[in-house]
């Protein structure tokens, strides 16, 4: 219960202690809860390793990262979300080396992300640049730009929205596969033409440079049907951790950070698969020998 309150619901250890006392008359110090959670994470270690391996075998992963404090110093919390599992890792950096520790250097599936440059260093992967980030950037630029300068971000916004509408029309069966390919080619050609035009406004110049960098991966979802056009799943997975960081600040030690990443990975994956979290935590505590929970794809 303490693991669910602290790691899944985001309560501090102090508040978790109070809930256990007020609700059940259970006495526990914050240090005692910390040690108990570390023991539970040790029991969950084989399951965590299985989740990491499952992420590496998944054909699609959404990735994101956010700041996380360990011992009062800024580190980084990374997340990889696939169809069946979610894996968190707290690491001292936000570059390719850290992302590789989750997915491995040979990952050859699709990565859906916000365009952060280190993700493009996976040599065997395919990419989808998040359209939500691009749309938000265009909307914010248009709000503060002059009418003349706003024309470019608004045109990009309309083009991206058209691509999403095209995806939805195909999903509803309103256009054929050949029609989908033809329309996708026209969108790509239109973007090429828009990026070939020079811009005077500095903000538009920056947007154009970013789009040129992202250009090969903006419309991947139109060629790979079923691929998400955004990394919203990864952002949702990281949102709860951001709230927890604001409530109680992070972890005091790297041992605590390891406990954090193991337990939140197991808890989030249970939720993702619609499986009972509490019962599986109890089974880990009661197991006489090392076990892997059935949330790991292929586990017995």
Number of C-alpha atoms within 10 A of each C-alpha: 14 20 25 17 17 22 25 21 15 21 20 20 21 15 15 23 21 18 17 16 13 11 8 9 10 11 12 15 13 16 11 13 18 17 14 14 20 21 14 19 26 18 23 24 20 17 25 26 15 20 27 24 17 20 26 22 16 19 16 23 27 26 27 27 23 16 20 25 21 21 15 12 13 14 18 20 24 24 24 30 28 22 15 16 25 29 28 29 23 26 23 17 16 20 16 16 16 19 24 17 12 20 22 17 17 12 21 18 18 19 25 31 27 23 21 14 12 14 22 15 14 20 11 13 17 17 25 24 26 22 25 16 15 21 19 12 14 21 15 12 19 19 12 10 15 11 10 9 18 20 14 22 24 17 14 22 19 14 17 20 15 13 21 16 12 20 20 13 14 16 13 9 9 11 15 12 10 9 13 18 12 11 16 19 15 12 17 17 12 14 18 14 10 14 19 11 8 10 15 8 14 10 15 20 15 12 20 22 13 13 19 15 13 18 17 13 16 22 23 20 20 21 13 10 11 10 15 20 21 20 23 21 19 22 20 12 22 21 12 15 22 17 14 19 17 12 12 14 16 24 20 13 13 14 11 18 21 19 24 22 21 27 29 23 26 28 22 19 23 22 16 17 12 10 14 11 17 13 9 17 21 12 13 20 14 10 10 8 8 12 16 18 20 13 24 23 14 8 11 9
